[in-house]
Amino acid sequence: MNEIKILLAEDDYDVNQMINKALTKEGYNIYCTFDGQEALDAYDHEEFQLVMLDIMLPKIDGLEVMRRIRTTDMTPIIIISAKTEESDRVIGLGLGADDYLVKPFSIAELVARVKAQLRRFLYYRTNHDAKQNVKEYGAIKFDLDNYTVTKNNRTIQLTAKEYEILKLFFGHPNRVFTKAQIFESVWGEEYYGDDNTVMVHIRRLRNKIEDNPNEPKYIETVWGIGYRLGNSL
């Protein structure tokens, strides 16, 4: 296994060391930090393939740490938090998290979620197919080989989940996807009716790629069914 570096920011020492021990056992290199400033300092000096953040961190809270990371990078981020309210999950996902793990959690669930995020992210990073695969639609260019999206030749910073949602639409330009189909395809998990997760990511993606997110042309809503790649460009 190539060295996988995971940044962990968790101020509860026992939880921090439990996660560290479990993921180290899986062969990952864990960088343990205990406050937001320490996490950002580590992020500035190392390249990580995954970030795990508690929300209630000292000095700089986890949501602010995530916001700063998302200004420059699409590295997968898993929020780990004792907050169980749906609104907290929606806020975390809306600000750029790829997954949300609620305390207390089992080691098996922790490892499974970490592996799922790394598997999806590293698939694109380690794709050595020499053939360039660029899809264009309107002003957007979608480079499957280099894991980049540009609009009018300007790079759009997307999270791993946003990238996979856009990839799903670009790969099936004439198909209408239900929320359940999007969730199961992108998250790789069984859908249990949590519309908010998909809606938050669609809204966030529209804010990045649409000229006017309130009148979307790239990702259109098909009322009563789901979403599709727009056909009005």
N, C-alpha and C positions, 0 to 999 in steps of 0.2 A: 504494500500500500504506500502510495506517495504520502508525504507528510501532510496531514490535515491539521491546520491550526484553528482552534476555536477560542474566541474571546468570551469569557464568562464574567459578568458583572453582577454580583450578588453579595449584599452586605451581611446576611446571616451566615456566620462562619460555618455552622453545622451543615446548612443546605449547600453552601458553596463547596465544601469538601466532599459531600455526598455526590454531587454532580461531577466534580473533578475525578473522584475515584471511579465512578461508573463509566465515564467516557474515556478515561485513560485506559481502563481495562479493554475498551473496544479498539484501542490503538491510536486514539486521537491525542494531539498535543494541546493541552488546555492551559490557557493563560488566565489565571485567577486574579480578579480585581474586586475591590470591596466598596468603591464609590464611583460616581460618574466621572469625576475628573481623572481618576486613575485609569478608567476605561478608555477615555478619549486619548489620553497620553499614550497608552499602549497601542491604540488603533492608528495613531499617527506614525508609529515606528515599526509596525509589523503589518504584513499582509495576512488577513484572516479569510477563511472560507465560510465561516459562520459566526454569528454574534448572538449571545444569549444575555438578555437584560432583565433584571428586576425593575419594576416601575419605581418603587420607593427607595431610591438610592440616596445616600448622603451627598452633599456638595452640589451635584448636578443630577436631577432625577432622570430616570430611564427614558422617558418620553423625549426629553430634550437631547439626551445622548443620541437617540435614534434619529431625531430630526436633523441633527448635525451630520450624522453618517449619510443620511439619505440625500443631502445636498450634493454629494460627490460620488456615491457608490451604490451598487445594487446587491451587495453581499446579503445573503439571507439573514433575517433577524427573527429570533424567537423570543417573545415576551414571556417571562416567568413571573407570575404574580399571585398573591392571595386574593386579589379583587375578583369577585365572581359575577358582578353585575354585567348584564349584556351591554350596557352603555360603555363600560370600561373596555370590553373587548372590541367594540365598534371603534372607539377612539384610537385604541392601539393599532388596529388594522388600518384605520384611515390615515394614520400618520406614517405608515410604512412597514409595519410588522408583517411578516409572512406567515406567522403562526402564533398562537397564544396558549400557553400551558398554565393551567390553574393549579395552585398549591392546595392541598397536598397531591402529589402525583406519584405514580409508581415508577420504579427504575425502568421497567419494560416499556412503559409509554414514553418516557423521556428518550430512551435510546431509539425507539421506533421513529419518533418525530424528528430527531436529529438526523438519522440516516435518510429519511424521506427528503428533507430539505437539501442535504448534501448531494444525494443522488440526482435530483433534478438540476441543481445548479452546476455540478461538475460535469454533467453530461455534455453541456454546451462548451464548457471550458476545455474539455479534453477531446473535442471532436477534431480529428486531424484530416478530415476529408479535404483534399486540395481543391476540389471544385467549389467555386464561389456560388453561393445560393442566396440571391438577393431578390426579394419580392417588392414590387412597387405598387402603390395605390394612392392616387392623388399626389399630394406633396410628400408622402411618407415612403421611406425606403427601409426595408426590414431585412437585415443581413443575418441569416441563420448561422453562418460560419463564424462570424466575429461577435455574435451576441450583441448587436447594436441596432438601434433604431434612430433614424434621423428624419427631420421634417424641414424642408427647404434648406437642406445641407447642414442643419444644426442638430447636434446630438441631443436626444431626449433621454434623460436618466429614468429608467424604469426599474422597479423591484423585480425579483425573479417571478413572482406571481403575476404581476402586470405583463411581463414579457410573455409568459406562457398563455395568458388570456388572449393577447394580441396575436400570438402565433396560431392559436386555435382558429381565430376568425380568418386570418390571412390564408391559412391552409385549406379552408372550406368557405370560399367567398359567397357561395349561393345558399348556404345552409343556415337555418334558424336554430339557435341553441337555447334550450331551457336552462333555468338557473341550476337545476339538478345536474344536467349534462355538463355544464361548465364546471361546477364544483367537483364532480367525480373525475373529470378529465384533468383538471389543473391540480387539485389537491390530492387526487389518487385515493380518496376515501369515500365511504358510502354516505350518501346525502340523507340528512334527517330533517329537512325542511327549514334549515337556517338560511333564509333568503338574505339576511343582512350581510353576511360574509361576502357573497358574490356582489351584491349591490354596492357595498363600500368600495370594493376593488374596481368595479366598472366606473363608478363616479370619479374615483381618483385617477384612473386611466384617461377618462374623458378630459379631465382638467389639464392633463399633460399634452394630449394630442389634438384636441379639437380647437378650431378657431373660436367657436362659441360653445362651451360645454352645455349651455341651456338649449341649444339647437344642434345636437350632434349629427354629423354627417358620416363619420367613420364608423362609429358603433351605434347603430340605430336600435331603438326599442320596438319590438313587435308586441303590441299590447295584448296581454292575456297569454302570451307564449314565452317570450324571452328576448334574445338579442341576436343581431346579425350584422355582418359587415355591410355598411351603407352602400346603396346603389345610386346615390344622387350626385356623385362626383364625376 
